[in-house]
Amino acid sequence: MAAGRPVVFGSYTDNDPVLESGAGISVEADNRLRWPRAIESFAAQPREKLLEYGKLGRKFVEDHYSIPVVVDRFEAMAREITGTQA
């Protein structure tokens, strides 16, 4: 996602950043039939749509996992654990 490319995400998790961001297609991890269909779906889409998937994924990573965001979350967690204020 950080590379700005469309993603096929396969997992059994409640956390699905691809679905949440709109960066691509999510499939069940062990669904061997759905994986190739997802890839074929990308191949059939216009370049503009693929670029949109990539932009959405990149923005999601920047908004949720960039260094400043992660540092802020870590500091907030550390303050909560130690009971200190900013």
DSSP file (Angstrom, degrees, kcal/mol; ACC not computed):
  #  RESIDUE AA STRUCTURE BP1 BP2  ACC     N-H-->O    O-->H-N    N-H-->O    O-->H-N    TCO  KAPPA ALPHA  PHI   PSI    X-CA   Y-CA   Z-CA
    1    1 A M    >         0   0    0      0, 0.0     3,-1.8     0, 0.0    60,-0.1   0.000 360.0 360.0 360.0 -39.2    0.0    0.0    0.0
    2    2 A A  T 3   +     0   0    0      1,-0.3    56,-0.0     2,-0.1    60,-0.0   0.778 360.0  60.8 -64.3 -24.5    2.8    2.4    0.8
    3    3 A A  T 3  S-     0   0    0      2,-0.1    -1,-0.3     1,-0.0    51,-0.1   0.552 114.0-118.3 -78.7  -6.6    4.1    1.9   -2.7
    4    4 A G    <   +     0   0    0     -3,-1.8    50,-0.2     1,-0.3    51,-0.2   0.836  69.8 130.9  75.0  32.4    0.9    3.3   -4.1
    5    5 A R        -     0   0    0     49,-0.2    -1,-0.3    48,-0.1    -2,-0.1  -0.858  66.0 -94.9-116.4 152.5   -0.1    0.1   -5.9
    6    6 A P        -     0   0    0      0, 0.0     2,-0.4     0, 0.0    18,-0.2  -0.333  46.0-147.2 -61.5 148.7   -3.4   -1.9   -5.9
    7    7 A V  E     -a   24   0A   0     16,-1.6    18,-2.4    11,-0.1     2,-0.6  -0.956  20.6-156.3-127.6 137.1   -3.4   -4.7   -3.4
    8    8 A V  E     -a   25   0A   0     -2,-0.4     2,-0.5    16,-0.2    18,-0.2  -0.973  27.0-165.8-102.9 119.2   -4.9   -8.1   -3.1
    9    9 A F  E     -a   26   0A   0     16,-2.8    18,-3.0    -2,-0.6     2,-0.5  -0.916   9.6-173.9-112.5 126.1   -5.1   -8.8    0.6
   10   10 A G  E     +a   27   0A   0     -2,-0.5     2,-0.3    16,-0.2    18,-0.2  -0.968  29.1 113.2-124.1 120.1   -5.7  -12.3    1.9
   11   11 A S        -     0   0    0     16,-1.4     2,-0.5    -2,-0.5    18,-0.2  -0.984  59.6-122.8-168.8 163.9   -6.2  -12.9    5.6
   12   12 A Y        +     0   0    0     -2,-0.3     2,-0.3    16,-0.1    16,-0.1  -0.820  68.0 117.7-115.4  86.9   -8.6  -13.9    8.3
   13   13 A T        -     0   0    0     -2,-0.5    -2,-0.1     1,-0.1     0, 0.0  -0.987  69.5-130.4-148.6 153.4   -8.4  -10.9   10.5
   14   14 A D  S    S+     0   0    0     -2,-0.3     2,-0.8     1,-0.1    -1,-0.1   0.715  97.0  77.0 -75.3 -20.3  -10.7   -8.2   11.8
   15   15 A N        +     0   0    0     -3,-0.0    -1,-0.1     4,-0.0    -3,-0.0  -0.820  56.0 164.0 -94.7 106.6   -8.1   -5.6   10.7
   16   16 A D     >  +     0   0    0     -2,-0.8     4,-2.6     1,-0.1     5,-0.2  -0.803  10.8 177.0-125.3  88.9   -8.4   -5.3    6.9
   17   17 A P  H  > S+     0   0    0      0, 0.0     4,-2.1     0, 0.0     6,-0.3   0.790  80.6  56.6 -65.3 -26.7   -6.6   -2.1    5.8
   18   18 A V  H  >>S+     0   0    0      2,-0.2     4,-1.9     1,-0.2     5,-1.2   0.936 111.7  41.2 -70.2 -45.5   -7.2   -2.8    2.1
   19   19 A L  H  45S+     0   0    0      1,-0.2    -1,-0.2     2,-0.2     5,-0.0   0.925 116.3  50.7 -64.4 -44.2  -11.0   -3.0    2.6
   20   20 A E  H  <5S+     0   0    0     -4,-2.6    -2,-0.2     1,-0.2    -1,-0.2   0.867 119.4  35.5 -62.6 -37.5  -10.9    0.0    5.0
   21   21 A S  H  <5S-     0   0    0     -4,-2.1    -1,-0.2    -5,-0.2    -2,-0.2   0.695 101.7-124.4 -91.2 -20.6   -8.9    2.2    2.6
   22   22 A G  T  <5 +     0   0    0     -4,-1.9    34,-0.2    -5,-0.2    35,-0.2   0.737  65.0 139.4  80.1  23.0  -10.4    1.0   -0.7
   23   23 A A      < -     0   0    0     -5,-1.2   -16,-1.6    -6,-0.3     2,-0.3   0.425  69.7 -53.1 -84.0   0.8   -6.9    0.2   -1.9
   24   24 A G  E    S-a    7   0A   0     -6,-0.6     2,-0.4   -18,-0.2   -16,-0.2  -0.933  80.1 -33.0 166.9-142.0   -7.8   -3.1   -3.6
   25   25 A I  E     -a    8   0A   0    -18,-2.4   -16,-2.8    -2,-0.3     2,-0.4  -0.951  39.5-152.7-123.0 134.6   -9.5   -6.4   -3.1
   26   26 A S  E     +a    9   0A   0     -2,-0.4     2,-0.3   -18,-0.2   -16,-0.2  -0.890  19.3 174.5-106.8 137.3   -9.7   -8.5    0.0
   27   27 A V  E     -a   10   0A   0    -18,-3.0   -16,-1.4    -2,-0.4     2,-0.2  -0.908  41.4 -87.1-133.8 162.1  -10.1  -12.3   -0.2
   28   28 A E    >   -     0   0    0     -2,-0.3     3,-1.6   -18,-0.2   -16,-0.1  -0.510  42.2-123.2 -68.2 140.1  -10.2  -15.2    2.3
   29   29 A A  T 3  S+     0   0    0      1,-0.3    -1,-0.1    -2,-0.2   -17,-0.1   0.827 106.8  36.4 -58.5 -36.9   -6.6  -16.3    2.8
   30   30 A D  T 3  S+     0   0    0    -19,-0.1     2,-1.4     1,-0.1    -1,-0.3   0.222  81.9 114.5-105.4  16.3   -7.2  -19.9    1.8
   31   31 A N    <>  -     0   0    0     -3,-1.6     4,-1.6     1,-0.2     3,-0.5  -0.681  41.0-177.9 -87.6  90.2   -9.7  -19.4   -1.0
   32   32 A R  T  4 S+     0   0    0     -2,-1.4    -1,-0.2     1,-0.2    -3,-0.0   0.671  78.9  51.8 -67.7 -16.5   -7.6  -20.6   -3.9
   33   33 A L  T  > S+     0   0    0      2,-0.1     4,-1.1     1,-0.1    -1,-0.2   0.810 106.4  51.9 -85.7 -32.6  -10.4  -19.7   -6.4
   34   34 A R  H  > S+     0   0    0     -3,-0.5     4,-2.4     2,-0.2     5,-0.2   0.838  98.8  65.2 -75.0 -33.5  -10.9  -16.1   -5.3
   35   35 A W  H  X S+     0   0    0     -4,-1.6     4,-2.0     1,-0.2     5,-0.2   0.953 104.9  41.6 -56.6 -55.3   -7.2  -15.2   -5.5
   36   36 A P  H  > S+     0   0    0      0, 0.0     4,-2.7     0, 0.0    -1,-0.2   0.872 113.5  54.6 -64.3 -32.7   -6.8  -15.6   -9.3
   37   37 A R  H  X S+     0   0    0     -4,-1.1     4,-2.3     2,-0.2    -2,-0.2   0.891 106.9  51.4 -64.6 -38.0  -10.2  -13.9   -9.8
   38   38 A A  H  X S+     0   0    0     -4,-2.4     4,-1.7     2,-0.2    -1,-0.2   0.924 112.0  45.8 -63.7 -43.5   -9.1  -10.9   -7.8
   39   39 A I  H  X S+     0   0    0     -4,-2.0     4,-2.1     1,-0.2    -2,-0.2   0.908 112.4  50.6 -66.7 -41.7   -5.9  -10.6   -9.9
   40   40 A E  H  X S+     0   0    0     -4,-2.7     4,-1.6     1,-0.2    -1,-0.2   0.872 105.7  57.7 -62.2 -36.4   -7.9  -11.0  -13.1
   41   41 A S  H  X S+     0   0    0     -4,-2.3     4,-0.6     1,-0.2    -1,-0.2   0.912 106.3  48.2 -60.3 -43.1  -10.3   -8.3  -11.9
   42   42 A F  H >< S+     0   0    0     -4,-1.7     3,-1.3     1,-0.2    -1,-0.2   0.924 108.4  54.6 -61.1 -43.7   -7.3   -5.9  -11.6
   43   43 A A  H 3< S+     0   0    0     -4,-2.1    -1,-0.2     1,-0.3    -2,-0.2   0.797 108.5  49.6 -62.1 -28.2   -6.2   -6.9  -15.1
   44   44 A A  H 3< S+     0   0    0     -4,-1.6    -1,-0.3    -3,-0.2    -2,-0.2   0.548  93.6  94.0 -88.1  -7.9   -9.6   -6.0  -16.5
   45   45 A Q  S << S-     0   0    0     -3,-1.3     5,-0.0    -4,-0.6    -3,-0.0  -0.553  82.9-102.4 -89.0 150.4   -9.8   -2.6  -14.9
   46   46 A P    >>  -     0   0    0      0, 0.0     4,-1.8     0, 0.0     3,-0.7  -0.305  31.5-112.1 -66.5 153.8   -8.8    0.6  -16.5
   47   47 A R  H 3> S+     0   0    0      1,-0.2     4,-2.6     2,-0.2     5,-0.2   0.852 115.9  59.9 -54.3 -38.5   -5.5    2.2  -15.6
   48   48 A E  H 3> S+     0   0    0      1,-0.2     4,-1.9     2,-0.2    -1,-0.2   0.892 104.7  48.8 -60.2 -40.5   -7.3    5.1  -13.9
   49   49 A K  H <> S+     0   0    0     -3,-0.7     4,-2.3     2,-0.2    -1,-0.2   0.902 110.8  50.2 -67.4 -40.4   -9.1    2.8  -11.5
   50   50 A L  H  X S+     0   0    0     -4,-1.8     4,-2.2     1,-0.2    -2,-0.2   0.904 109.8  50.9 -63.8 -40.8   -5.8    1.0  -10.6
   51   51 A L  H  X S+     0   0    0     -4,-2.6     4,-2.5     1,-0.2    -1,-0.2   0.881 108.3  53.2 -63.2 -36.9   -4.2    4.4  -10.0
   52   52 A E  H  X S+     0   0    0     -4,-1.9     4,-2.7     2,-0.2     5,-0.2   0.922 106.6  51.4 -64.5 -44.6   -7.1    5.3   -7.7
   53   53 A Y  H  X S+     0   0    0     -4,-2.3     4,-2.3     1,-0.2    -2,-0.2   0.943 111.8  48.6 -54.3 -47.4   -6.6    2.1   -5.7
   54   54 A G  H  X S+     0   0    0     -4,-2.2     4,-2.5   -50,-0.2   -49,-0.2   0.903 110.7  49.1 -61.5 -43.3   -2.9    3.0   -5.3
   55   55 A K  H  X S+     0   0    0     -4,-2.5     4,-2.5     1,-0.2    -1,-0.2   0.908 111.0  50.1 -63.5 -42.4   -3.7    6.6   -4.3
   56   56 A L  H  X S+     0   0    0     -4,-2.7     4,-2.1     1,-0.2    -1,-0.2   0.909 112.2  47.5 -64.0 -41.2   -6.2    5.4   -1.7
   57   57 A G  H  X S+     0   0    0     -4,-2.3     4,-2.3    -5,-0.2    -2,-0.2   0.924 112.1  49.0 -64.7 -44.7   -3.7    2.9   -0.2
   58   58 A R  H  X S+     0   0    0     -4,-2.5     4,-2.5     1,-0.2    -2,-0.2   0.915 111.5  49.3 -61.8 -43.7   -0.9    5.4   -0.1
   59   59 A K  H  X S+     0   0    0     -4,-2.5     4,-2.7     1,-0.2    -1,-0.2   0.902 109.1  53.0 -62.9 -40.5   -3.1    8.0    1.6
   60   60 A F  H  X S+     0   0    0     -4,-2.1     4,-2.0     2,-0.2     5,-0.3   0.925 110.4  47.0 -60.3 -45.7   -4.2    5.4    4.2
   61   61 A V  H  X>S+     0   0    0     -4,-2.3     4,-3.0     1,-0.2     5,-0.5   0.927 113.5  48.2 -63.2 -44.5   -0.6    4.5    5.0
   62   62 A E  H  X5S+     0   0    0     -4,-2.5     4,-0.6     1,-0.2     7,-0.2   0.904 115.5  44.9 -61.9 -40.8    0.4    8.1    5.3
   63   63 A D  H  <5S+     0   0    0     -4,-2.7    -1,-0.2    -5,-0.2    -2,-0.2   0.780 129.7  21.6 -74.6 -27.5   -2.7    8.9    7.5
   64   64 A H  H  <5S+     0   0    0     -4,-2.0    -2,-0.2    -5,-0.2    -3,-0.2   0.662 132.3  27.0-116.3 -22.0   -2.3    5.9    9.8
   65   65 A Y  H  <5S+     0   0    0     -4,-3.0    -3,-0.2    -5,-0.3    -2,-0.1   0.315  77.8 123.7-132.7   9.5    1.2    4.5    9.7
   66   66 A S  S  X<S-     0   0    0     -4,-0.6     4,-2.7    -5,-0.5     5,-0.3  -0.310  75.0-104.7 -67.6 160.6    3.6    7.4    8.9
   67   67 A I  H  > S+     0   0    0      1,-0.2     4,-2.8     2,-0.2     5,-0.2   0.909 119.7  50.1 -56.7 -47.1    6.4    8.0   11.4
   68   68 A P  H  > S+     0   0    0      0, 0.0     4,-2.2     0, 0.0    -1,-0.2   0.908 113.2  47.0 -60.7 -38.8    4.8   11.2   12.9
   69   69 A V  H  > S+     0   0    0     -7,-0.2     4,-2.2     2,-0.2    -2,-0.2   0.931 114.0  46.5 -66.9 -45.1    1.5    9.4   13.3
   70   70 A V  H  X S+     0   0    0     -4,-2.7     4,-2.6     2,-0.2    -1,-0.2   0.899 111.9  51.6 -65.4 -40.1    3.1    6.3   14.9
   71   71 A V  H  X S+     0   0    0     -4,-2.8     4,-2.9    -5,-0.3     5,-0.2   0.926 109.4  50.0 -62.3 -44.6    5.2    8.4   17.2
   72   72 A D  H  X S+     0   0    0     -4,-2.2     4,-2.3    -5,-0.2    -2,-0.2   0.917 112.2  47.4 -60.3 -43.1    2.2   10.4   18.4
   73   73 A R  H  X S+     0   0    0     -4,-2.2     4,-2.3     2,-0.2    -1,-0.2   0.905 112.6  49.6 -65.4 -40.4    0.3    7.1   19.1
   74   74 A F  H  X S+     0   0    0     -4,-2.6     4,-2.7     2,-0.2    -2,-0.2   0.929 111.3  48.5 -63.6 -44.9    3.4    5.7   20.9
   75   75 A E  H  X S+     0   0    0     -4,-2.9     4,-2.6     1,-0.2    -2,-0.2   0.909 111.2  50.3 -62.5 -41.7    3.7    8.8   23.0
   76   76 A A  H  X S+     0   0    0     -4,-2.3     4,-2.1    -5,-0.2    -1,-0.2   0.907 112.2  47.6 -62.7 -41.3    0.0    8.8   23.9
   77   77 A M  H  X S+     0   0    0     -4,-2.3     4,-2.6     2,-0.2    -2,-0.2   0.915 111.5  50.3 -65.1 -42.8    0.3    5.2   24.9
   78   78 A A  H  X S+     0   0    0     -4,-2.7     4,-2.5     1,-0.2     6,-0.2   0.903 111.1  49.1 -63.1 -41.0    3.4    5.8   27.0
   79   79 A R  H  X>S+     0   0    0     -4,-2.6     4,-1.5     2,-0.2     5,-1.3   0.896 111.5  49.8 -64.9 -39.5    1.7    8.8   28.8
   80   80 A E  H  <5S+     0   0    0     -4,-2.1    -2,-0.2     2,-0.2    -1,-0.2   0.919 112.9  46.0 -64.8 -43.6   -1.3    6.6   29.5
   81   81 A I  H  <5S+     0   0    0     -4,-2.6    -2,-0.2     1,-0.2    -1,-0.2   0.904 120.6  38.3 -66.6 -41.3    0.8    3.8   30.9
   82   82 A T  H  <5S-     0   0    0     -4,-2.5    -1,-0.2    -5,-0.2    -2,-0.2   0.602 104.5-126.3 -87.6 -11.1    2.9    6.1   33.1
   83   83 A G  T  <5 +     0   0    0     -4,-1.5     2,-0.2     1,-0.2    -3,-0.2   0.765  62.2 137.8  73.0  25.0    0.1    8.4   34.0
   84   84 A T      < -     0   0    0     -5,-1.3    -1,-0.2    -6,-0.2     2,-0.2  -0.651  47.7-128.0-102.3 161.6    1.9   11.5   32.9
   85   85 A Q              0   0    0     -2,-0.2    -1,-0.0    -3,-0.1    -5,-0.0  -0.654 360.0 360.0-102.1 159.9    0.6   14.5   30.9
   86   86 A A              0   0    0     -2,-0.2    -1,-0.1   -10,-0.0   -10,-0.0   0.469 360.0 360.0 -74.7 360.0    2.0   16.0   27.7
